[in-house]
Amino acid sequence: MKHIGRIALFLTLASALSAPVFAAPEDGPTALAMTGDLVVARPIGAVVTVVGAVAFVVSLPFSAAGGNVGQAAETLLIGPARATFLRCLGCKTSRKRQKSR
């Protein structure tokens, strides 16, 4: 009989923990996702952006000689900056700026 109670408890906890998996893709970020993004991801992203900027400047002569300055800028500087400063709070992907017409 003890095992039935443990199995019921396990199934209840497993279903409660798996509930976010069934969320619709159009749902916005949760408060927990926003808080984690604000407290953890954004400061780390700012540090990565600064380190990437320094790495880009250091690698600039080599990138220019190799002809891939744009690719180096995108990878080391623009990508991290976009993810840090243009992504909505709690979102997983960054939005691209709309070109004005």
Secondary structure as UniProt FT lines:
FT   HELIX           2..17
FT   HELIX           19..22
FT   TURN            25..26
FT   HELIX           31..36
FT   HELIX           37..41
FT   HELIX           42..66
FT   HELIX           69..73
FT   HELIX           74..78
FT   HELIX           79..85
FT   TURN            89..90
//
